[in-house]
Amino acid sequence: MSSNVTAVSYGLKLSLPDIQRLRSLLTAAGLGVGVENRTGDARFEVHAADCTLDDSVDGSLDASLTGARRTLAASGIDGVDTALVPAGLRNAPRKFLIMDVDSTLIQQEVIELLAAYAGKREEVTAVTEAAMRGELDFAQSLHARVAVLAGLPADVVESVRAEVRLTAGAAELVAAFRAAGHAVAVVSGGFNQILRPIAEDLGLDYWIANELEIVDGALTGKVLGDVIDRAAKEKYLREWAAAEGIPMEHTIAVGDGANDLDMLGAAGIGVAFNAKPAVRAAADAAISLPYLDAVRYIAGV
C-alpha cells in the first residue's frame, strides 16, 4: 500500500544538477517521484514533487515517513533542506499554524534584551543557550534569568519592545495563512508585555506568554502564574486546534529550542527553524534559511 506525500525542497539557489540530485535522493529514500514544480522568489527557491511512499514495509505512514526523512537528512545537499509532507495536511481545507516567538517569530531573545538593562546580558545569554539546548530545566532557568531583572523600572519594557524585530518573512507567513482561512497562534516562553502588541498587529487568532510581575512601577524579578514551558506549549496547541475544530494531523508547529520539542512532536508536522542541533534532529522538517515564510511552502499555503 502506498501513501501520497509531497517532497518540498528549499534553498537560496536550486540548480538543475541540484534538482537531478534531489530526484535521485528521493528515489533512494523509497519515494516514487511524480509531478514536479518550481517556485520561490528572489530570496530563495522551492522545488515540490508529488510522490508516493510505500508504507507497507514499515507498517504505517508515520514509520515510513520517519525512515525516509532520516535517509534524506543523512544524504542531503548542502544548503538545501527537504520536507516530506503528507498529502492530507497539504490538502486540508483548514490548517492550524503555531509558532514559538523568540528566535522564531522575532529575531531576538527578549530576556537577553531585558537583561542588558541590568548589566547581565552575557550571563543570561549563556543560561538561555543552555536551556534551549535542553541542558537545563526551562522553568527553573526562566525564574533564574528573570530574577536578575528585579528593581528595573517598568519602562524598560517599552524600550525593549522598540528593539524587537520580526523575523524576515514572519508577517508574510501569517498574512498568507489568515488570507487562506487558516488559524495562526504563537506560544512563548517570553513575556506578554512584549508579545501583546506584536500579536495584535499581526492579527493572531491565539497567543500566550509569561507575565512579568510589576509592582510600584518596577519589575520584581518574578513571573505571575505557571511558566509557559514545553509541556504548556503542547497543551495550548491541542486546546486551540480543538477549539478550531482542526485535527492534529492538520497542524504545523515551528520552533527552535528544546522547550518546543513537545509541540513539534505533537503537530502534524514539526518544523525546526534555524534550530539547535538536537531540535533539528528530532523535528519532521528543518529550515536553515533566514526566511520564516518558507513554512508556507511546506504547508502548501
Secondary structure as the mmCIF struct_conf table of DSSP 4:
data_model
#
loop_
_struct_conf.conf_type_id
_struct_conf.id
_struct_conf.beg_label_comp_id
_struct_conf.beg_label_asym_id
_struct_conf.beg_label_seq_id
_struct_conf.end_label_comp_id
_struct_conf.end_label_asym_id
_struct_conf.end_label_seq_id
STRN STRN1 SER A 2 GLY A 11
BEND BEND1 LEU A 12 LEU A 12
HELX_RH_AL_P HELX_RH_AL_P1 LEU A 16 ALA A 28
TURN_TY1_P TURN_TY1_P1 ALA A 29 GLY A 30
STRN STRN2 LEU A 31 GLY A 40
BEND BEND2 ALA A 42 ARG A 43
STRN STRN3 GLU A 45 ASP A 54
TURN_TY1_P TURN_TY1_P2 SER A 56 ASP A 58
BEND BEND3 GLY A 59 SER A 60
HELX_RH_AL_P HELX_RH_AL_P2 LEU A 61 ALA A 74
TURN_TY1_P TURN_TY1_P3 SER A 75 SER A 75
TURN_TY1_P TURN_TY1_P4 ASP A 78 GLY A 79
STRN STRN4 VAL A 80 PRO A 86
HELX_RH_AL_P HELX_RH_AL_P3 ALA A 87 ARG A 90
TURN_TY1_P TURN_TY1_P5 ASN A 91 ASN A 91
BEND BEND4 PRO A 93 ARG A 94
STRN STRN5 PHE A 96 MET A 99
TURN_TY1_P TURN_TY1_P6 VAL A 101 VAL A 101
STRN STRN6 ASP A 102 ASP A 102
TURN_TY1_P TURN_TY1_P7 SER A 103 LEU A 105
STRN STRN7 ILE A 106 ILE A 106
BEND BEND5 GLN A 107 GLN A 108
HELX_RH_AL_P HELX_RH_AL_P4 VAL A 110 ALA A 116
TURN_TY1_P TURN_TY1_P8 TYR A 117 GLY A 119
HELX_RH_AL_P HELX_RH_AL_P5 ARG A 121 MET A 132
TURN_TY1_P TURN_TY1_P9 ARG A 133 GLY A 134
BEND BEND6 GLU A 135 LEU A 136
HELX_RH_AL_P HELX_RH_AL_P6 PHE A 138 ALA A 147
TURN_TY1_P TURN_TY1_P10 VAL A 148 GLY A 151
STRN STRN8 PRO A 153 PRO A 153
TURN_TY1_P TURN_TY1_P11 ALA A 154 ASP A 155
HELX_RH_AL_P HELX_RH_AL_P7 VAL A 156 GLU A 163
STRN STRN9 LEU A 166 LEU A 166
HELX_LH_PP_P HELX_LH_PP_P1 THR A 167 THR A 167
TURN_TY1_P TURN_TY1_P12 ALA A 168 GLY A 169
HELX_RH_AL_P HELX_RH_AL_P8 ALA A 170 ALA A 179
TURN_TY1_P TURN_TY1_P13 ALA A 180 GLY A 181
STRN STRN10 ALA A 183 PHE A 191
HELX_RH_AL_P HELX_RH_AL_P9 ASN A 192 LEU A 202
TURN_TY1_P TURN_TY1_P14 GLY A 203 GLY A 203
BEND BEND7 ASP A 205 ASP A 205
STRN STRN11 TYR A 206 VAL A 215
TURN_TY1_P TURN_TY1_P15 ASP A 216 GLY A 217
STRN STRN12 ALA A 218 LEU A 224
BEND BEND8 GLY A 225 ASP A 226
HELX_RH_AL_P HELX_RH_AL_P10 ARG A 230 GLU A 244
TURN_TY1_P TURN_TY1_P16 GLY A 245 GLY A 245
HELX_RH_3T_P HELX_RH_3T_P1 MET A 248 HIS A 250
STRN STRN13 THR A 251 GLY A 255
BEND BEND9 GLY A 257 GLY A 257
HELX_RH_3T_P HELX_RH_3T_P2 ALA A 258 ASP A 260
HELX_RH_AL_P HELX_RH_AL_P11 LEU A 261 ALA A 266
BEND BEND10 ALA A 267 GLY A 268
STRN STRN14 ILE A 269 PHE A 273
BEND BEND11 ASN A 274 ASN A 274
HELX_RH_AL_P HELX_RH_AL_P12 PRO A 277 ALA A 282
BEND BEND12 ALA A 283 ASP A 284
STRN STRN15 ALA A 285 ILE A 287
BEND BEND13 LEU A 289 PRO A 290
TURN_TY1_P TURN_TY1_P17 LEU A 292 ASP A 293
HELX_RH_AL_P HELX_RH_AL_P13 ALA A 294 ALA A 299
TURN_TY1_P TURN_TY1_P18 GLY A 300 GLY A 300
#
